[in-house]
Amino acid sequence: KKSNLFLVCIVCFSLSRQCFRALCCKGPPPPRPEYDLVCIGLTGSGKTSLLSQLCSESPENIVSTTGFSIKAVPFQNAILNVKELGGADNIRKYWSRYYQGSQGVIFVLDSASSEDELETARNELHSALQHPQLCTLPFLILANHQDKPAARSVQEV
């Protein structure tokens, strides 16, 4: 009797698993690959706003990042784990401590900033492009604030 009961349990388990898979799209979806990115740029360039929008968060109450923050940005086929580094003068010197393990870089600049700020952004971008941990990685350079009247065109940037 024990062997019959065991056989019945196996058949029931097998049938319930088949029903579950048929009803629930053949089991759980495969895991999405994850990529680690670093997001850098001067204070006020729009890094926090960009990531908040990508995460479908409310644009209200956005506060400039003082140190760093990490956000998981979900897409249909992948998840981007983005380390956003604050862009203040006293924080930029520590950016390189957060580069390790990055698989890509998002550099955000304010296209409506002053000439001096644009020059500072250019210097920081060139420094990042030459850094040993970043120089072989893909870079996305985002000229933000294109909606402002003082915004420079992509060619000017």
C-alpha positions as CSV (number, residue, x, y, z in Angstrom):
1,K,0.0,0.0,0.0
2,K,2.9,2.4,0.7
3,S,4.3,1.9,-2.8
4,N,0.9,2.6,-4.4
5,L,0.5,5.8,-2.3
6,F,3.9,6.9,-3.3
7,L,3.1,6.3,-7.0
8,V,-0.2,8.2,-6.6
9,C,1.7,11.1,-5.1
10,I,4.2,11.2,-7.9
11,V,1.5,11.1,-10.5
12,C,-0.4,13.9,-8.7
13,F,2.7,16.0,-8.4
14,S,3.5,15.5,-12.1
15,L,0.0,16.5,-13.2
16,S,-0.2,19.5,-10.9
17,R,3.2,20.7,-12.2
18,Q,2.0,20.3,-15.8
19,C,-1.2,22.2,-15.0
20,F,0.8,24.9,-13.2
21,R,3.2,25.3,-16.2
22,A,0.3,25.4,-18.7
23,L,-1.7,28.0,-16.7
24,C,1.3,30.2,-15.7
25,C,3.1,30.6,-18.9
26,K,5.3,27.5,-18.5
27,G,6.9,28.5,-15.3
28,P,8.7,31.6,-14.0
29,P,10.4,33.8,-16.6
30,P,14.1,33.4,-17.1
31,P,16.3,35.8,-15.1
32,R,17.2,39.1,-16.8
33,P,20.9,39.9,-17.1
34,E,22.1,42.7,-14.9
35,Y,24.7,45.3,-15.8
36,D,26.5,47.6,-13.5
37,L,26.8,51.2,-14.7
38,V,28.3,54.4,-13.2
39,C,26.5,57.7,-13.8
40,I,28.6,60.9,-13.4
41,G,28.4,64.5,-14.2
42,L,28.6,67.9,-12.5
43,T,26.0,69.0,-9.9
44,G,22.8,70.1,-11.5
45,S,23.4,68.2,-14.7
46,G,20.3,66.1,-14.2
47,K,21.6,62.7,-13.2
48,T,19.1,62.2,-10.4
49,S,16.2,63.4,-12.6
50,L,17.3,61.0,-15.4
51,L,17.4,58.0,-13.1
52,S,14.1,58.9,-11.4
53,Q,12.4,59.1,-14.8
54,L,13.8,55.8,-15.9
55,C,12.5,54.2,-12.7
56,S,9.1,55.8,-13.3
57,E,9.4,57.8,-10.0
58,S,7.7,61.1,-9.4
59,P,9.7,64.1,-10.5
60,E,8.6,66.0,-7.4
61,N,10.9,66.3,-4.4
62,I,14.1,65.4,-6.4
63,V,17.1,66.5,-4.3
64,S,20.6,66.7,-5.7
65,T,22.7,63.7,-4.7
66,T,25.2,64.6,-2.0
67,G,27.4,61.4,-2.0
68,F,26.2,58.6,-4.1
69,S,23.1,56.5,-4.7
70,I,22.3,53.2,-6.4
71,K,19.2,52.5,-8.4
72,A,18.0,49.4,-10.2
73,V,16.6,50.5,-13.5
74,P,14.4,47.7,-14.9
75,F,14.0,47.1,-18.6
76,Q,12.2,44.3,-20.4
77,N,15.4,42.3,-21.2
78,A,17.8,43.5,-18.6
79,I,18.3,45.4,-15.3
80,L,20.8,48.3,-15.0
81,N,22.3,48.8,-11.6
82,V,23.3,52.4,-11.7
83,K,25.7,54.0,-9.2
84,E,25.0,57.7,-9.4
85,L,27.9,59.8,-8.0
86,G,27.4,63.3,-6.8
87,G,29.0,66.0,-8.9
88,A,30.1,68.6,-6.3
89,D,33.7,69.8,-6.3
90,N,34.5,68.0,-3.0
91,I,33.0,64.7,-4.2
92,R,34.4,64.4,-7.8
93,K,37.8,63.6,-6.5
94,Y,36.4,60.3,-5.0
95,W,34.6,59.2,-8.2
96,S,37.3,56.7,-9.2
97,R,36.8,54.8,-6.0
98,Y,33.4,53.7,-7.4
99,Y,34.5,52.7,-10.9
100,Q,35.5,49.2,-10.1
101,G,33.1,46.6,-11.6
102,S,31.4,49.0,-13.9
103,Q,30.3,47.8,-17.3
104,G,29.4,51.1,-18.8
105,V,29.3,54.9,-18.1
106,I,26.6,57.5,-18.3
107,F,28.0,61.0,-18.4
108,V,25.4,63.7,-18.0
109,L,26.1,67.3,-18.8
110,D,24.0,70.4,-18.6
111,S,23.9,71.7,-22.2
112,A,22.6,75.1,-20.9
113,S,25.4,75.6,-18.4
114,S,28.0,78.4,-18.4
115,E,31.2,78.2,-20.4
116,D,33.2,77.6,-17.2
117,E,30.9,74.8,-16.1
118,L,31.0,73.2,-19.6
119,E,34.8,73.4,-19.5
120,T,34.8,71.7,-16.1
121,A,32.5,69.0,-17.4
122,R,34.8,68.5,-20.4
123,N,37.8,68.0,-18.2
124,E,35.9,65.5,-16.0
125,L,34.8,63.6,-19.0
126,H,38.3,63.5,-20.5
127,S,39.6,62.3,-17.1
128,A,36.9,59.5,-17.0
129,L,37.7,58.5,-20.6
130,Q,41.4,58.0,-19.7
131,H,40.8,56.2,-16.4
132,P,42.1,52.6,-16.6
133,Q,38.9,51.1,-15.2
134,L,36.7,53.0,-17.7
135,C,38.7,53.6,-20.8
136,T,37.5,50.4,-22.5
137,L,33.8,50.7,-21.5
138,P,30.9,52.0,-23.5
139,F,30.1,55.7,-22.7
140,L,26.7,57.4,-23.1
141,I,27.2,61.2,-23.1
142,L,23.8,62.8,-22.5
143,A,23.5,66.5,-23.3
144,N,20.7,67.2,-20.8
145,H,18.4,70.3,-20.5
146,Q,17.9,70.6,-24.3
147,D,14.5,72.2,-23.5
148,K,16.1,75.3,-22.0
149,P,16.5,78.5,-24.1
150,A,20.3,78.7,-23.4
151,A,20.9,75.0,-24.4
152,R,23.7,74.4,-26.9
153,S,23.1,72.1,-29.8
154,V,24.8,68.7,-29.9
155,Q,27.4,70.1,-32.4
156,E,28.2,72.9,-30.0
157,V,28.5,70.6,-27.1
